[in-house]
């Protein structure tokens, strides 16, 4: 995932470099170049430090959180009903 994201970001950056930027655009556009490889390694390292998750992981955790919230609301309602029942019998 990180490698794919790094490549996409790198390609976007390379496309936006001006053609007259002292040959940087052409150096970055050649995927075998040293500049490309160094930038890609640095970008991948930076992305790994960001502790990113995939969309699938995010969606799965969102679903778990939603289910947990629903269960919590149900339990809160049950506790409230039990408290009211106890208060009536005191």
Phi, psi and omega in degrees: 000314182296317180298319179295315179297318179299317180296317179298314179296317180299314179299320178297316179296315181299324180291330184268356177290137178293146182296335183263018184277058176052037177080003180298319181300314181290324179295320181283336183283341178269110188294344179270356185287155179296320180299317179300311183297317179295316180296317181297316179297316180296317180296316178299318179298316180296318180294323178296323180292339182283351177056052181281155174236157179284164178298321179299315179297317180298313180297321179296316180292326176297318179295318178297316180298317179298316179296320179296318178298316179298318179295319178298316179298319178297315180294321178298320179295317179296319179296317179299315179297319178295318178298318179295321179295318179295319180298325179291330184268000179270000000 
